[in-house]
Amino acid sequence: MRRNGVQKNGSRPAKKGPPARSGMGAAHAQVPRHDVIYDWNRVRTVPRPTHPFDLLDETLRDGVQSPSVTDPALEDKLKILEYMHALGIGAADIGLPGAGRRAFDDVVAMAKHIQKKKLAIEASAAGRTHVNDIRAIVEASQKSGVPLTVYAFIGSSPIRMWAEQWDTEFLLKTSLEAIDFAVKEGLNVAYVTEDTIRSAPSTLDRLFRAVVDHGVKRLVLCDTVGHATPDGVRSLIGWTQSLIAGMGRQGEVKIDWHGHNDRGLALVNAIYAIECGADRVHGCGLGVGERVGNTSMDQLLLNLKLLGWFDHDLSQLVPYVKKVSEACRFPIPKNYPLSGEDAFRTATGVHAAAIIKAQKRGDTWLSDRVYSGVPASEFGKDQVIEIGHMSGMSNVRYYCEKRGIPVDDALCQAILARAKSCAWTLTDEEVAEIIAAQRQAGGGEAGRAPEGYGTPLPSPRRTL
């Protein structure tokens, strides 16, 4: 059903005719932006979550557990915390102080830095449900003067219990001993059941009721091995919400979601978790972490922003990812969303031509969206057009104009001919060689490269 041209679900129907074409620029310029993109994502509109939720960054704890990651130097960890603050990430797990002297000292230093710099970050630290691990968190909190939230974890799935030869009584005993110690020391406690998504409801029921009665303020539902699907997320969170409500603790006990990416579903699961009512969702910069990693915090932020669920300025999102990459010595894949070198790069003629036409009209909004689902300029990035075997003449002319190279038909034809003979995208150095050859062949000033040309622009290059 439609009323006043708006469908019942709130989305607008597509126009019957296409926008005005060439020769009708004025009419085209007046086409409303919502009429040039029909958004199937919003046909069944998911409303913005009405409950408040926040994000916890696990980069400096679970993230650095990746076997391919280097534990960052302290100064890098402090800078990453500052990026978290700039991005509006409200909480951070700053380490496992019971792991050793260096880990303990870094947690203390990071907690002090958060306090000194007045970063809007709730600092937490992780430990097993073992009094010695909890004692290390308590001591780090006392030494830093910062009240650290304790994230106390233990495996709860039957497969883990079978491997460890545990029973439910053992889980209860060790959990309550650790929680009671932390609560007695005045710290807030989040109870982390590893592999919650594969844990039996009967076991979770006993554990959750007991720990909540002993002062736990957060139940952390974990997809430790990346097993969950969105249906599993919905079922587990709904079940936990019902249990909390049945205890009369609704609003008092919060729910966290912590996911891994073994099936490639961590990001969508995190979004579903928020939609289903999770109060806090965890992630790591660049998606680093055990095995194939955790939920990517930066991809989560990107999507929450585009969904309209997160209002904070994200201009520092790409620098945050680059800092995590540098500090952890973990490369950003070229095809990585937003921060990857290829995210807004094309050498394809059809794509480039559409982008160029939009840019020549001075319409950044249009050029950012005609061949991109992520608007580059909103995240501090630019469209990058290069020359390759799939390019057309518009690529070559744009490339030259962008770099201040006088456009000459003979030069452009020479560059395009070289590109068509290659199986890769031309590098700046290769284009400079063609310009030099044209000049030597009598191209004169028309083929002359500007001074300093041949030093590559900050764009990705072919490696052999």
N, C-alpha and C positions, 0 to 999 in steps of 0.2 A: 504494500500500500504506500502511496506517496501523498504528501501534502505540501502544497506550495513548491513543488519541484524537488522536494527532499524525500528520500526513501525513509521508510519506517525505522531502519537501523541507523539513521543519522547521516549516511553518506550521500553524496550528490551523484545523480546519474551522469553517464558520459554524454557529451554533446553528440547529436546525430551527424553533424558535419565536421570535417577537419578544420583546423585553424586556417586563416588566410595564408596563401602562399606568396611566393616572390612577386613583387610588383604591387603588393598590398601591405607594405610595411607598417603603415599607420594603423590599419585595422588589426594587423597581427599583434602589434604592441599593446593593444587594448584588451586582448584576450586575458581573462582572469587566470591567475596561476593555477587555481584549483581545477580549471577546465583543461589544462594541458597534460595533466597526469590523472588517470583514473586509478585509484588506489584500492586494489583488491584486498590489501591487508586490512582495510577498514570496512569491508562489507559486513562482516560480523564484528562490530566494534568491541574491543576489550577496553572497558573504562579504566582510566587512571586509578591505580590503587588508592582506596580511601584511607587505608591504615598507614601510619608512618613506618618507613623502613629505612635501614641504613646498610652500609657496606663495611666489611672487615677485610683488610688487605693482609694476605698470608704470605706475601713475597719473601719476607725476611725470616720466615720459619718454615712453612711447608714448601715454599718455593725453592729455598736453598737446599732442600733435601734431594733435589734432582741429581742423579749421578753425573750429569753433564754440566752442572752449574758450579762456578767457583763462589765460595762464600765471600761476599763483598767485604772490602776494607771498611772500617768503622766510618770514615768520613763519607764514603759512598752510601752507607746505610742512613746516615743522618740526612743526606741530600734527598734520598728516596722518600724519607718521612716528610720532608718539606713539600715534595711534589704531591704526596697523598693529601696533605692539608690543602694545597692549592686546588686540588680536584674535588674537594668536598667529601673525601672518604673519611667516614667518622670514626673508624676503629682500626687498629693494627695489632696483629700478633707479632711481637718483636723478638721472639725467640724461645728457646728451650733452655733456660739457665741451668738446669740440672745436667746438661750434656757435657759440661766441662768448664774450666776456668775462663777460656776466651769467650765462650757463649755467655757465661754469667756476667763478665765485665762489659760485654757489648750491650746486654739488656739493661744494665744499670746506666750506661752512658746514653743509650737511646731514650730511656725514661726521663733522665735529667734534661736531655735536649728538648723533648716535647714540652716539659714544664718551663724551661728557660725561654724558649721561643714562643711560648703560648700557642702551640699548635692545637687546633680543635680536633684532637685525636684521643680516643679512649685507648689507653695502652693495656695490652694483655700479654700473657705469656703462657706457654703450654707445658704440660707435664703429664706423666703417667699417673694413674690413680695409685700412687705410691707416696708415702709420707716423705721420703727423701727428696723426690722431685718437687713436691709441694713446698717443702722447707726451703729449697733453693729459690722458689718464686717469692716466698715470704721475705727471705733475706734480701733479695734484689729490690723488692718494694721498700723495705725499711732503709736500705742503703741509699736508694735514690730519692726517697721521700715522696714517691708517687704510688698511689693505690692501684696496683696491677690487678686486672681481672684474671682469675685462674681458669684456664681452659684445661680441664682434667679429662684425659681420655683413656678408654679401655675398649677392647674388642668385644662385641656382643652377638655376633652372628654364630649360628650353630657350627658352621664350617671352621671358624676360628676357634671356637670352644673345643671342637673335636681335635684340632691340631695341637692345641695347648693343653688338652686334658683338663679343662676348666669345667665347672658346673655353675649354675646360677647362684648358688650360695657363696661361692668364691667371688663372683662378680660383685655381689651385694656387700660382702664383708670388706673387700679392698676399696670399693668405691666410697662407702660410708666413712671408713677410717680417714681417707684422704680429704673428703669433703668436710668432715667435722673439724679436722685440723685447720683447714683454710678458713672456715667460717669463724672458728675460735680466734684466729689471728686478724679478723676483721676485713677479710677480702671477699669480694663477690666471686661466685663460682658459676661457671658454665660447664655442664656435664656433657661430654662428648662420647657418644657410642659409635665407635668405629664400625663401618659396614652396616649401619642401621638399615639400609635399603634391603639387606638380605637377612635381617634379624626377625625372629619370631615375635608376634604380638604378645604372646604370653610372657616372654622374657622382658620385653620392653615395658610392659605394664608393671611388672614387679619393680624393675629398676627405676623407672620414671617416678612412680608414686613414692618410693622410698627416698630418692635423692631430693625431690621437691619438699618433702616433709622435713628434710635435714638442711634446708636453706638454699638449695640451688635456684638460681634466678633465670637460667637459660638452659634449654635442651637443644643440643646441637645434633641435627640429623645429618648423617654422613653417607655419601656415596663414595666410599673409600676406594673402591676398585673400578669406578666408572661403569657400573652395571645398570643404573637407572634409566628409564625412559620417562617422558613427561607424564604418562599415566601413573607410573610408580611414584613420582614426585607428588602428584595430586593425592594419591591414596594415602601415602605416609603422612603428609602434612595434615590432611583431613582427619586421619585417625588420631594423631597427636593432639590436634585442637580439641577433639571430642573428649579425650582423656583429661586434658587440663580443665576444660569446662566442667566435666563431671566431678572434678576435685574442688570446684568452686574457686579456682585460681586463675580464671580468665583475666587477662590484662596484667596479671602479676608475674606470670612466668612467660618468658619470650621463647620464640622458636628461631633457631639459626638453620641455614642450609649450607652444606659444604660439599662441593662436587668435584669429581675428577672426569677426565676427558677420554677415557679408554675407548669408548664407542663413538666419540666425536659429538656427544650430546650435552657436554657440560654447559655450554652457553645457553642453549634453549632450555635446559633444565633449570638453570638459575632464574631465567625470566619467568618460567612457569612457577617456580617457588615463590617469587614475589607476588605473582597474580593469585596464587593460592593462599596467601596470607603470611608467608614467612616475614619475620620482623627484621632479620639480618641475613645477608647473603655474602659468602666468602669468595675471594678470588685472588689471583696472583698476576702481577705485571707480566705481560708477554705469555701468560699461560704456563709459566714454568712450574715444575713440581715433580713428584714421584711419577715414574714411567713416562707416559705421554703428557703429564701435567694436570694442573688444576683448571678450573674455570678461568678464562682470561679476564682479568679485571678491566683491562682497557677496552676489550670488545664488549663487555657488559655495559660499561659506561657509555660507549658509543651508541649502543642500541637503546639504552634507557633514555638517552638524550633524544634520539630520533623518534622514540615512542611518545615523547612528551611526559615521561615519568620522572625525569631528573632535570632540575632547573639550573644547576650550578654551571659556572663557566668552565669549559673544557679546553681552553686554549693551550693548556700545559700538558694535554694528554700525550701528544707525540713526544715531547721532550722527556716525559716520565718513562715511556717505553724505551726510548733510546738510552736513558740512564740505567734502567734495569739491565738492558742488553750489555752495555759497557761494563757495568759493575759486576755482573754475573758471568761475563765473557761468554755470552750465549747469543749467537747471531740472530738477527731478525730475518725470517724468511722473506725472500723477494716478493712473494705473493701474499704476504701477511696483510690482513685488512687494516686500512688507514695508515699504519706506520711502515709498511713494506715499500721497497723502492718502486715496485710495479703498480702500486695501488691506484695511481692516477696517471699512469704512463701508457701511451699508445703509439704505434707506428702504422696502424691500419688506416687506409685511405678513407673509407666510409666513415669511421668513427671520428677521425681527425677533422674531416670536412665539416661535419655537423657542429663540432666544438668550436672550430674557427669561425664559422658563420655567426654563432651566438656571441663570441668574443668581439667580433668586428662590429656588432650592433651595440656593444657596451653593456651587454646583459650577462652579468656574472652569475646571477641566479640560474638562468637558462643554461649557460655553458657548463655549470657545475652539475647539472642533472640530466642533460640530454643523453649522455652515455655513462652515467654514474648514479648508483643508488645511494652514495654517500656524498654530500656536498663538500668538496675539498676545502673551499675557503672558510667554511664555518669551523674548521679544525686546524687552520693555519697552514694548509697545503695548497698546491696549485696543480692545474692540469699540465701535463708534460707531453708534448708532441714531438716525435722523432721520425726518423726516416729508415724504412726497411723494405724488404721484398714485397710487402703487401701495401706499400704506400702509394699515394698519388701525387700529382704535382702540387696540390694544396699543402701537403706536408712539407715539401721542399721549400716553397715560397715562404710559408709561415716560419719555418726553422731559420731561414736566412734573415728574414725581417726581425725576428725576435733577437737575433745576435748582432744586428747592425751590419749585416753583409749586404752590399748592394745587389739587388735582384736583377739578374741578367738571364735571358732565355737560354743562351748556350750553356751557362754555368748550371742552371737548374736542370737542364736536360742531361748534362754530364753526371750530376749527382744522382738523379733518378735512375739513369742507366746503370750506374755502379750498384745502387741499392738492389735493382732487379736482378743483378747477377750474383748477389750474395744470399746466403741462407741465414743471415742474422741482421739485427738492427745495427746500422752504422754507428761507430763511435765518433765523438767530436774530432779525434785525431784523424780518422779516416776521411771525414768530410774536409778537414783542413788540407789533407794531401791532394784531394781533388781540386780544391780552390787554387793551390799552388801550381798544380799541373796546368790548369786553365790559364793562369796568369803567364806562365812560361810559354804557352802556346799562342799568346797574343790576346788574352782576355782583357788586358789592361786594368784600369781602375774598377771596371764593372765586376771583375772577378776577384778583386783584392779583399782579403780578410781584414777586419779591423785589428788594430794593434792589440796584442795580447791574446788573439784568438788561437785556439789550440789547447789552451788550458781548459779542461772539461768543466762544464757547468755542474752544479750539484745534482746530477741525475745518474741513474744506474748505467753501468757499462758492461759490455760483453767480456767474459773471462774465459780463457782457454785452458 
